């Protein structure tokens, strides 16, 4: 037990701080699409130039350089478009810096692991805390070469980070690499070019409270009319006053539509983004705004009616309902999802699984769902798991971040609290203490079902084991058997079980002693030794 790492206390997760909804821009005329393409391409080229200037500034960026960049962009667009472009540039540069820091951490972890394994003899077995040596001399040789490669790569990344250099691709590095593998991606050059250009367009604008309908650049009225403030070089395309272009399409937000309409009518800030889906050939508009985070309820109040423990897996969610004492109630539930297809399909599968989970929680009357606070950032390294390629693919495919964000947002709308617990040893201890006792001829309890019980009990503050272990000297029949499960505050929960007459052996039934005491042998040799032979006197007759 001394080798176990400390386990963090459970906590109620904060609710979402923003809302984003999407709807389709249908019934667009060819002229509308032409305007959107021209404006998006023009603003995208300005964003590329601004990102190049921001990356050139590096760590020497200041408010003066930002103001100079914004003035140059204003001359070619407008002041509000310039503000949206510079903000998008700063966000992209900051994201690249965070990714750079994560890359440095991953390289350092890989180098540390390789150095440790190279220092050990070939074939040396590892321990629970540290891996052993490599299996063969050939593997040792290749890992020694890889160590030099990682060290050179780490030096280069550290030098870039110290100098403030980042490597950013507008449109995506993966899409850029697809240009050299068109046959594998089953794309033609024209199709790839269309995706590349659409990915580099920019048609997004931040809102501003106090302005008409919450956004002066991209404006959507409560009736659904969409109008765009054209940049200066495209002002000749305007079909309305003040250099604006009004689209023929009318939009409506089915999800949170009333909330969006209330903000627009009150002239509160709403940010919009118009983008084109090349695979479907459709235009979409996203609306987003900030909301005050929901005040979290105390942990004790959330657990007043029990909790549902959820174990996250690569293809399903394993859930089990627990009462206030940590006892599993009913049967386990599994909510499956398929993540083998595209990003939109995976996102829909995750939402559908979470919707079924929340509906079941509302049916049970539970106010809290306990989930693991998973983060596989340090667990997906190639050097840590070595040959376990399938295991690395398994943990890489688990949508932990997306599940956590989606579940927190969807649960906030239903009034269910999300409790995050430390994931340490939940699968191992759950299988050790709960998998076998809950199995029956008609129900097969899996390791994931047992882990969900461990997660729920950790959220409630109960130990994962089924009962509190008595002292070593008391783990016998001297003081009787201990109770299996009871409330932690219940008096006498560690008291002895009522005495059952008869010997406590597996080979002798409990009533063996009483049966032998009343039984009479049918043979001479079987007569008990305590019996006394009595000789009656002879009968005297005349």
C-alpha positions in Angstrom: 0.0 0.0 0.0 3.0 2.3 0.5 3.7 2.2 -3.2 0.3 3.5 -4.3 0.1 7.0 -5.5 -2.2 9.4 -3.5 -5.8 9.6 -4.7 -7.3 13.0 -5.3 -10.7 13.8 -3.7 -13.8 13.8 -6.0 -15.3 17.2 -7.0 -18.3 18.5 -8.8 -17.4 19.6 -12.3 -18.1 23.1 -13.4 -20.8 23.7 -16.0 -20.2 25.1 -19.5 -19.2 28.7 -20.0 -20.5 29.1 -23.5 -23.1 27.9 -26.0 -22.7 27.1 -29.7 -25.5 26.1 -32.1 -25.5 25.4 -35.8 -28.0 25.6 -38.6 -27.9 25.3 -42.3 -27.9 28.1 -44.8 -30.4 26.7 -47.3 -31.9 28.2 -50.4 -28.9 30.2 -51.3 -28.8 31.7 -54.8 -25.7 31.4 -57.1 -25.1 35.0 -56.5 -25.1 34.5 -52.7 -22.6 31.6 -53.0 -20.4 33.7 -55.2 -20.3 36.6 -52.7 -19.6 34.3 -49.8 -16.7 32.6 -51.7 -15.2 36.0 -52.7 -15.5 37.5 -49.3 -14.2 34.4 -47.5 -11.2 34.1 -49.9 -10.3 37.8 -49.4 -10.5 37.7 -45.6 -8.7 34.3 -45.6 -5.7 35.8 -47.5 -5.6 38.7 -45.0 -5.7 36.2 -42.1 -2.8 34.3 -43.6 -0.7 37.5 -43.9 -1.5 38.5 -40.4 -0.6 35.1 -39.0 2.7 35.3 -40.8 3.4 38.7 -39.2 2.4 37.4 -35.8 4.7 34.4 -36.1 7.5 36.7 -37.2 7.1 38.8 -34.0 7.4 35.7 -31.8 7.9 36.6 -28.1 8.5 40.3 -29.0 4.9 40.8 -29.7 3.4 44.0 -28.1 0.4 46.1 -28.1 2.1 48.5 -30.5 2.8 45.8 -33.1 -0.8 44.5 -32.7 -2.2 48.0 -33.3 0.0 48.4 -36.4 -1.2 45.1 -37.8 -4.8 46.0 -37.2 -4.4 49.4 -38.9 -3.0 47.7 -42.0 -5.9 45.2 -42.0 -8.5 47.9 -41.5 -7.5 49.6 -44.8 -8.2 46.4 -46.7 -11.3 45.3 -44.9 -12.9 47.2 -42.0 -12.1 47.9 -38.4 -14.4 45.1 -37.1 -13.1 42.6 -39.6 -9.6 43.6 -38.6 -10.4 42.9 -35.0 -11.9 39.4 -35.8 -8.8 38.5 -37.9 -6.3 39.5 -35.3 -8.2 37.7 -32.5 -8.3 34.5 -34.7 -4.6 34.9 -35.3 -3.7 35.3 -31.6 -5.9 32.2 -30.7 -4.1 30.1 -33.4 -0.7 31.2 -32.3 -1.5 30.5 -28.6 -2.9 27.0 -29.6 0.4 26.3 -31.4 2.4 27.3 -28.3 0.4 24.9 -26.1 0.9 22.1 -28.6 4.6 22.9 -28.6 4.8 22.6 -24.9 2.9 19.2 -25.0 5.3 18.0 -27.7 8.3 18.9 -25.4 6.7 17.0 -22.5 6.1 13.9 -24.7 9.7 13.9 -26.0 11.1 14.2 -22.5 9.0 11.3 -21.3 10.1 9.1 -24.2 13.8 10.0 -23.8 13.6 9.2 -20.0 12.0 5.8 -20.7 14.5 4.8 -23.4 17.5 5.8 -21.2 16.2 3.8 -18.3 15.6 0.7 -20.4 19.0 1.0 -22.2 20.8 1.1 -18.8 19.3 -2.3 -17.8 20.6 -5.7 -19.0 19.0 -7.2 -22.1 16.1 -9.4 -21.0 15.8 -7.9 -17.5 12.2 -8.1 -16.3 10.5 -4.9 -15.1 8.5 -4.1 -12.1 5.1 -2.5 -11.5 6.8 0.9 -11.2 9.5 0.8 -13.9 9.9 -1.1 -17.2 12.7 -3.7 -17.7 15.3 -4.0 -20.3 14.7 -4.6 -24.0 14.0 -8.2 -25.2 16.9 -8.6 -27.6 20.2 -7.0 -28.6 18.6 -6.0 -31.9 15.9 -4.1 -30.2 18.4 -2.5 -27.9 20.4 -1.3 -30.9 17.4 0.3 -32.7 16.2 2.0 -29.5 19.7 3.4 -29.0 19.5 5.0 -32.5 16.0 6.3 -31.8 17.3 7.9 -28.6 19.6 10.1 -30.6 16.8 11.0 -33.0 14.5 12.0 -30.1 17.3 14.0 -28.5 18.0 16.0 -31.7 14.3 16.6 -32.1 14.0 17.8 -28.5 16.8 20.2 -28.9 15.2 21.6 -32.0 11.8 22.0 -30.4 13.3 23.6 -27.3 15.2 26.1 -29.5 12.1 27.0 -31.4 10.2 27.4 -28.1 12.9 29.6 -26.6 12.9 31.8 -29.7 9.1 32.0 -29.9 8.9 30.2 -33.3 5.8 28.1 -34.0 4.8 26.0 -37.0 1.3 26.7 -38.1 -0.6 25.7 -41.2 -3.8 27.5 -42.1 -6.2 24.9 -43.3 -4.6 22.1 -41.3 -1.3 20.1 -41.5 -3.2 16.9 -42.2 -5.0 18.3 -45.2 -1.7 19.7 -46.4 -0.1 16.2 -46.2 -3.0 14.7 -48.1 -1.9 16.6 -51.2 0.9 14.0 -51.6 -1.3 11.0 -51.0 -4.4 11.7 -53.1 -4.7 8.0 -54.2 -4.8 6.8 -50.6 -7.3 9.5 -49.7 -9.4 8.7 -52.8 -9.4 12.3 -53.9 -8.7 14.1 -57.1 -6.6 17.2 -57.3 -9.6 19.3 -57.9 -11.4 17.9 -54.9 -8.4 18.4 -52.7 -8.0 22.0 -54.0 -11.6 22.7 -53.1 -11.2 21.5 -49.6 -7.9 23.3 -49.2 -9.4 26.7 -50.3 -12.5 26.2 -48.2 -10.4 25.4 -45.1 -8.5 28.7 -45.5 -11.5 30.9 -45.9 -12.4 33.3 -43.0 -16.0 34.3 -42.4 -16.3 34.7 -38.7 -17.0 37.8 -36.5 -17.2 38.3 -32.8 -20.2 40.0 -31.3 -20.4 43.2 -29.4 -23.1 44.0 -26.7 -25.0 47.2 -27.3 -24.8 47.0 -31.1 -27.8 46.2 -33.2 -28.7 42.5 -32.8 -25.4 41.9 -31.0 -23.2 41.9 -34.1 -22.5 44.6 -36.7 -20.3 42.5 -39.0 -22.4 39.4 -39.5 -26.0 40.3 -38.5 -28.9 37.9 -38.1 -32.3 39.4 -37.2 -34.8 37.6 -35.0 -36.8 36.9 -38.3 -33.7 35.0 -39.7 -32.4 37.6 -42.2 -28.6 37.3 -42.7 -26.5 40.2 -43.8 -22.8 40.7 -44.0 -20.7 43.8 -43.9 -18.5 43.6 -47.0 -14.8 44.5 -46.8 -13.7 47.6 -48.7 -12.4 45.9 -51.9 -15.7 44.0 -52.2 -18.0 46.9 -51.5 -19.3 46.8 -55.2 -21.1 43.6 -54.4 -23.4 45.2 -51.9 -27.2 45.0 -52.4 -28.2 46.9 -49.3 -27.4 50.2 -47.5 -24.1 50.9 -45.8 -22.1 48.4 -47.8 -24.0 45.3 -46.7 -25.0 42.2 -48.6 -28.3 40.5 -47.6 -28.5 36.8 -48.3 -31.7 35.3 -49.8 -31.7 32.5 -47.2 -33.6 32.7 -43.9 -32.1 30.9 -41.0 -33.7 29.4 -37.9 -31.9 27.7 -34.9 -33.9 24.6 -33.8 -31.7 24.0 -30.8 -31.7 26.8 -28.2 -33.5 29.0 -30.7 -35.5 30.9 -28.1 -32.4 31.6 -26.0 -30.7 32.9 -29.1 -33.7 35.1 -30.0 -33.8 36.6 -26.6 -30.1 37.6 -26.8 -30.6 39.1 -30.3 -33.6 41.1 -29.3 -31.8 42.4 -26.3 -28.7 43.4 -28.4 -26.4 41.1 -26.5 -23.2 39.9 -28.1 -23.4 36.8 -30.4 -20.5 35.6 -32.5 -21.2 34.0 -35.9 -19.1 31.8 -38.2 -20.1 30.9 -41.8 -18.4 27.9 -43.3 -18.7 25.5 -46.3 -18.9 21.7 -46.1 -17.2 20.5 -49.3 -18.2 16.9 -48.7 -22.0 17.7 -48.6 -21.9 20.8 -50.6 -23.7 22.8 -48.0 -23.3 26.1 -46.2 -23.7 26.4 -42.4 -23.7 29.2 -39.8 -22.7 28.8 -36.2 -23.8 31.1 -33.4 -22.0 31.2 -30.1 -22.2 33.3 -26.9 -20.9 33.2 -23.4 -23.0 32.3 -20.4 -22.2 32.5 -16.7 -21.1 29.1 -15.4 -23.8 27.3 -13.4 -23.3 27.4 -9.7 -22.3 23.9 -8.6 -24.2 22.2 -5.8 -22.4 20.8 -2.8 -21.1 17.2 -3.1 -23.3 16.0 -0.3 -26.5 17.4 -1.9 -25.6 15.8 -5.3 -25.2 12.4 -3.6 -28.4 12.6 -1.5 -30.3 10.1 -3.8 -27.4 7.9 -4.8 -25.1 8.1 -7.8 -24.6 6.4 -11.2 -21.0 5.3 -11.7 -19.8 5.4 -15.4 -16.8 3.6 -16.8 -15.6 5.0 -20.1 -14.4 2.5 -22.7 -13.4 2.6 -26.4 -16.8 1.4 -27.6 -19.3 1.8 -24.8 -20.1 3.4 -21.5 -20.6 0.9 -18.6 -23.0 2.3 -15.9 -24.4 1.0 -12.6 -26.7 2.8 -10.1 -25.6 2.8 -6.5 -27.6 3.7 -3.4 -26.5 6.1 -0.7 -24.5 3.3 1.0 -22.6 2.3 -2.1 -24.6 -0.8 -2.9 -25.3 -1.6 -6.6 -29.0 -1.5 -7.4 -30.6 -3.4 -10.3 -28.7 -4.5 -13.3 -25.8 -2.8 -15.1 -26.4 -0.7 -18.2 -24.2 -0.4 -21.3 -24.5 2.4 -23.8 -22.6 1.5 -27.0 -21.2 3.9 -29.7 -19.3 3.3 -32.9 -16.2 5.5 -33.5 -14.9 3.8 -36.6 -16.1 6.3 -39.1 -15.7 10.1 -39.7 -15.6 12.9 -37.2 -19.3 13.9 -37.7 -20.4 10.3 -37.2 -18.3 9.9 -34.1 -19.7 13.1 -32.7 -23.2 12.0 -33.3 -22.5 8.6 -31.7 -21.1 10.2 -28.6 -24.1 12.5 -28.3 -26.6 9.7 -28.7 -24.9 7.5 -26.0 -24.8 10.4 -23.6 -28.5 11.2 -24.3 -29.5 7.7 -23.4 -27.3 7.8 -20.2 -28.9 11.1 -19.1 -32.4 9.9 -19.8 -31.8 6.8 -17.7 -30.4 8.9 -14.9 -33.6 11.1 -14.9 -35.7 7.9 -14.9 -33.9 6.6 -11.8 -34.3 10.0 -10.0 -30.5 10.3 -9.5 -29.0 13.8 -9.3 -25.3 12.9 -9.9 -23.2 10.9 -12.4 -19.7 9.9 -11.4 -17.1 9.7 -14.2 -13.3 9.3 -14.2 -11.2 12.4 -14.7 -9.2 10.7 -17.5 -6.2 12.2 -19.3 -4.3 9.9 -21.6 -1.8 12.6 -22.7 1.1 10.9 -21.0 -0.2 7.4 -21.6 -0.2 7.3 -25.4 3.6 7.5 -25.8 5.2 5.0 -28.1 8.1 4.4 -25.7 5.9 3.6 -22.6 4.0 0.7 -24.1 6.5 -0.4 -26.7 5.1 -3.4 -28.6 1.6 -3.0 -27.3 0.4 -1.3 -30.5 -3.2 -2.4 -30.2 -3.3 -1.0 -26.6 -1.9 2.3 -27.7 -4.5 2.5 -30.5 -7.2 1.6 -27.9 -6.4 4.4 -25.5 -5.9 6.8 -28.4 -9.3 6.1 -29.8 -11.1 6.8 -26.5 -12.8 10.2 -26.8 -12.1 11.3 -23.2 -12.0 15.0 -23.9 -15.0 15.1 -26.1 -17.0 12.9 -23.7 -16.2 15.1 -20.8 -17.1 18.3 -22.6 -20.3 16.9 -24.0 -21.4 15.3 -20.8 -20.8 18.4 -18.8 -22.7 20.6 -21.3 -25.7 18.2 -21.7 -26.0 17.4 -18.0 -26.1 21.1 -17.2 -29.3 21.4 -19.2 -30.9 18.5 -17.4 -29.9 19.6 -13.9 -27.7 16.5 -13.2 -24.3 17.1 -11.5 -21.2 15.5 -12.9 -18.7 14.3 -10.3 -15.1 13.8 -11.4 -13.1 11.2 -9.5 -9.5 10.0 -9.6 -9.2 7.1 -12.1 -6.4 5.4 -10.2 -6.9 1.6 -9.7 -10.7 1.7 -10.4 -10.6 -1.1 -13.0 -8.2 -3.3 -11.0 -9.9 -2.9 -7.6 -13.4 -3.1 -9.0 -12.7 -6.4 -10.7 -11.0 -7.7 -7.5 -13.8 -6.9 -5.1 -17.0 -6.7 -7.2 -16.8 -8.7 -10.4 -17.1 -12.2 -9.0 -19.6 -11.5 -6.1 -22.1 -9.9 -8.6 -21.9 -12.6 -11.2 -24.7 -15.2 -11.4 -25.8 -18.0 -13.8 -28.2 -15.5 -15.5 -25.9 -12.4 -15.4 -22.3 -12.0 -16.5 -20.6 -9.1 -14.7 -17.8 -7.7 -16.8 -14.7 -5.9 -15.6 -16.1 -2.6 -16.9 -19.3 -3.1 -14.8 -17.3 -3.7 -11.7 -15.2 -0.6 -12.5 -18.3 1.6 -12.6 -19.2 0.5 -9.1 -15.7 1.4 -7.9 -16.1 4.8 -9.6 -19.4 5.4 -7.9 -18.2 4.4 -4.5 -15.1 6.6 -4.8 -17.4 9.5 -5.6 -19.4 8.8 -2.4 -16.3 8.6 -0.3 -16.7 4.9 0.4 -13.8 2.4 0.2 -13.9 0.3 -3.0 -13.6 -3.0 -1.2 -16.9 -4.6 -0.2 -16.3 -4.5 3.5 -13.8 -3.0 5.9 -11.0 -5.4 6.6 -10.9 -6.4 10.3 -7.5 -6.8 12.1 -5.4 -9.7 11.2 -6.0 -11.5 14.5 -9.8 -11.1 14.1 -10.0 -12.7 10.6 -11.0 -16.0 12.1 -13.9 -17.7 13.9 -12.7 -16.4 17.3 -14.8 -13.2 17.0 -17.2 -14.4 14.4 -17.8 -13.2 10.8 -18.0 -9.6 9.8 -21.0 -8.0 8.1 -20.8 -7.7 4.3 -22.1 -4.2 3.8 -23.7 -1.5 5.9 -23.7 2.2 6.3 -20.4 3.7 7.5 -22.2 5.4 10.4 -24.4 2.5 11.4 -23.7 1.2 14.9 -22.5 -2.3 15.1 -21.6 -2.6 11.5 -18.5 -4.5 12.5 -20.3 -6.7 15.1 -20.2 -10.5 15.0 -22.8 -12.5 13.1 -25.2 -14.5 15.3 -23.9 -17.8 16.4 -25.1 -20.8 14.4 -25.0 -24.1 16.2 -22.8 -26.9 14.9 -19.2 -27.2 13.8 -17.9 -24.7 11.2 -16.4 -27.0 8.7 -17.1 -27.5 5.0 -17.3 -31.3 5.3 -19.7 -31.6 8.2 -23.2 -30.2 8.0 -24.3 -27.8 10.8 -26.7 -30.3 12.3 -24.3 -33.3 12.4 -23.7 -33.2 16.2 -27.4 -33.3 17.1 -28.1 -36.1 14.6 -25.3 -38.3 16.0 -26.5 -37.8 19.6 -29.9 -39.4 19.0 -28.9 -42.1 16.6 -28.6 -45.8 17.7 -26.3 -48.2 16.1 -27.7 -51.4 14.5 -24.6 -53.5 15.1 -22.9 -54.8 18.2 -19.7 -53.1 17.6 -21.4 -49.8 17.0 -22.9 -49.7 20.6 -21.6 -46.7 22.5 -19.0 -47.5 25.2 -20.9 -45.5 27.9 -23.8 -48.0 27.8 -24.0 -50.6 30.8 -24.9 -54.2 30.3 -27.6 -55.3 32.9 -28.2 -59.0 33.7 -31.7 -59.6 35.0 -32.2 -62.3 37.7 -33.6 -65.7 36.8 -37.4 -66.3 37.2 -38.1 -68.6 40.2 -40.9 -71.1 39.6 -42.4 -73.9 41.5 
